[in-house]
């Protein structure tokens, strides 16, 4: 038998205000990232009844105009080759487009620096909190695009109220 413990959180009023502020900032970031993804998805795909799902109604140049094609690696990569050396090294220029697909998670994670510059409220949040907000949106769209082992596709990520 495995025991679990529940702890009731009893924050003071300033702590409660801080928690609510952080939750609101995370909700806004999630909705913003989701809105960008849905707009991109709708611009690059036609409705099911109108044609094939792989048809694009917008030119590739227009779709990718705000997506940087490359990024500079800020640290050694986690993936290693057979001899234990990292596949990507710090300072290398790496492509954001792999096999014709945009590496959305990498693009959005690198965009978080701009978010903190444009909106000073986000400076109060730790960087890992914002990274954890971005990850589920990227995961949900990869789940929407590629079926699971049974051939089923999951639904779209929902906006947070």
C-alpha positions in Angstrom: 0.0 0.0 0.0 1.3 3.4 -0.9 0.6 6.4 1.3 -0.1 9.9 0.1 -0.3 13.1 2.0 -2.4 16.1 1.4 -1.4 19.5 2.6 -3.7 22.5 2.8 -2.2 25.7 1.6 -2.9 28.7 3.8 -1.2 31.7 2.2 -1.2 35.1 3.7 -3.0 37.9 1.7 0.2 39.1 -0.1 1.1 35.5 -1.0 -2.5 34.9 -2.3 -2.2 38.0 -4.5 1.2 36.9 -5.8 -0.2 33.4 -6.6 -3.2 34.8 -8.4 -1.0 37.2 -10.4 1.2 34.4 -11.5 -1.7 32.2 -12.4 -3.2 35.0 -14.5 0.1 35.6 -16.3 0.4 31.9 -17.1 -3.2 31.7 -18.3 -2.6 34.7 -20.6 0.6 33.2 -22.0 -1.2 29.8 -22.6 -4.0 31.5 -24.5 -1.6 33.7 -26.5 0.5 30.7 -27.6 -2.7 28.7 -28.3 -4.1 31.5 -30.4 -1.0 31.8 -32.5 -1.0 28.0 -33.1 -4.7 27.9 -34.1 -4.2 30.9 -36.4 -1.2 29.2 -38.0 -3.1 25.8 -38.2 -6.1 27.4 -39.9 -4.0 29.4 -42.3 -2.1 26.3 -43.5 -4.9 23.8 -43.7 -8.1 23.9 -45.6 -11.4 22.6 -44.1 -11.9 18.8 -44.4 -14.8 19.2 -46.8 -13.0 21.7 -49.0 -10.0 19.5 -49.9 -7.1 17.4 -48.7 -5.6 18.2 -45.2 -2.1 18.7 -46.7 -3.1 21.5 -49.0 -2.0 25.0 -48.0 -4.0 28.0 -48.9 -1.2 30.5 -47.9 2.3 30.6 -49.4 5.1 29.1 -47.4 7.0 32.4 -47.3 3.9 34.1 -45.7 3.5 31.3 -43.2 7.1 31.4 -42.1 7.8 35.2 -42.2 7.9 35.5 -38.4 9.6 32.2 -37.7 13.4 32.4 -37.4 14.9 29.8 -39.7 17.9 29.2 -37.4 18.8 29.6 -33.7 22.1 29.7 -31.8 22.5 26.9 -29.4 22.9 28.4 -25.9 24.3 25.2 -24.2 25.5 21.7 -25.1 22.7 19.5 -26.2 21.3 16.7 -24.0 21.3 14.0 -26.8 24.6 12.2 -27.0 26.2 10.2 -29.8 27.7 6.7 -29.4 30.9 8.0 -27.8 29.1 10.2 -25.3 29.7 13.6 -27.0 26.7 15.9 -27.3 25.2 16.1 -30.8 24.8 19.9 -30.6 27.4 22.1 -29.0 27.1 25.6 -27.5 27.4 28.3 -30.1 26.3 26.2 -33.1 23.7 27.5 -35.5 20.8 25.0 -35.5 17.8 24.9 -37.9 14.3 25.5 -36.6 12.8 23.6 -39.5 13.5 19.8 -39.5 12.3 17.6 -42.4 9.8 20.3 -43.5 8.3 20.7 -40.0 8.8 23.7 -37.8 10.2 22.8 -34.4 7.6 24.8 -32.6 8.7 24.1 -29.0 12.2 25.4 -29.7 10.8 28.5 -31.5 8.4 29.4 -28.7 10.9 28.7 -25.9 13.4 31.1 -27.6 10.6 33.7 -27.9 10.1 33.8 -24.2 13.0 36.2 -23.9 11.1 38.7 -26.1 8.0 38.2 -24.0 9.9 39.2 -20.8 11.3 42.3 -22.6 8.0 43.5 -24.0 5.9 42.8 -20.8 7.8 43.5 -17.6 5.1 41.7 -15.5 6.5 38.4 -16.8 9.9 39.2 -15.2 8.4 38.2 -11.8 7.9 34.7 -13.1 10.7 32.1 -13.1 11.8 31.0 -16.6 10.9 27.4 -15.9 7.3 28.3 -15.1 6.9 30.0 -18.5 8.6 27.0 -20.2 6.1 24.7 -18.5 3.3 26.8 -19.9 4.6 26.6 -23.4 5.2 22.8 -23.5 1.6 21.5 -23.2 0.5 23.7 -26.2 3.3 22.3 -28.4 2.5 18.7 -27.2 -1.2 19.0 -27.9 -0.6 20.2 -31.5 1.8 17.4 -32.2 -0.8 15.0 -30.8 -3.4 16.6 -33.1 -1.1 16.3 -36.2 0.2 12.8 -35.6 -2.1 9.9 -34.6 -1.3 7.6 -31.6 -0.5 3.9 -31.8 -4.3 3.1 -32.4 -4.5 5.6 -35.2 -6.7 8.1 -33.2 -6.0 11.8 -33.1 -6.7 13.8 -30.0 -8.6 17.1 -30.0 -7.3 20.6 -29.9 -6.0 22.3 -26.8 -8.7 24.5 -25.2 -8.5 28.2 -24.3 -8.3 28.8 -20.5 -11.1 31.0 -19.0 
